[in-house]
């Protein structure tokens, strides 16, 4: 009975064999990043619209409070402050998550799901080619072949591309979120300035009332004598 011949495969031969099985890497934005871009666009548009609505409501309400300090106006501004705080927390959370990814190339690399799928296909192609050529590779050698090829593909891709596509995508939306955050901070600053102005006005009125009361008392005392 004629058995299948066994050939010892060296490390260099394993590398050559794997190199022959390269599959094309797509140049377009991977599907998972297209989905990510749509999600970020929806989130940023939603937050930007809410901030615009808040600005339209906040500035006139604050100006009205500065002109007329009343319970109704104070309650309105208090409600605006609560909405602003919640909105800032939402924007900050999304912004922090994007910043975390931008600061870690390893985390960004894990998001390249299409590349991982291609690497798996290439590894399977290497194994299939080895057996089709009647090369009986011992299990340890086969595992080494697949492992070496996976490392080679991963190193080749990330050395050449350096996750630039994802980095550029995230940076664009990070800047957009930063702009939304700055709008919220400006409204919060305006609220703080208005509160300071109202407090000064109230203090002034109280001091004026107290001064008038003293003058009246002084006049009464002088009149008696």
Secondary structure, DSSP 8 states (H G I E B T S, - for coil): -----B----HHHHHHHHHTT------S--HHHHHHHHHHHHHHHHHHHHHHHHHHHHHHHHHHHHH---HHHHHHHHHHHHHHHHHHHHHHHHHHHHHHHHT-HHHHHHT-HHHHHHHHHHHHHHHHHHHHTT-B--HHHHHHHHHHHHHHHHHHHHHHHTTHHHHHHHHHHHHHHHHHHHHHHHHHHHHHHHHHHHHHHHHHHHHHHHHHHHHHHHHHHHHH-
